[in-house]
Amino acid sequence: MKKELEARIQALEAEKAALLEEIPNLREKLAVLKLERHAQALGNEVSNLKAERSNLEQEIANYTNPQQASFTS
């Protein structure tokens, strides 16, 4: 009985050590994935804002150059 308990304790300690080693790696991987998703979302927002700016600049150009606007309408 004693040897079985000692073997079980040894196995559990080995598993605990492995888990303690693996958990920080998993946390790091999750942090990187979250950052990647956030960067992608921000990139999409910036792209949309640039497109909106470009559209607004084009509309302003159309109003400041009425001859061009009548040709493009």
Protein Blocks (a to p, Z undefined) as FASTA:
>chain_A
ZZmmmmmmmmmmmmmmmmmmmmmmmmmmmmmmmmmmmmmmmmmmmmmmmmmmmmmmmmmm
mmmmmmlmmmmZZ
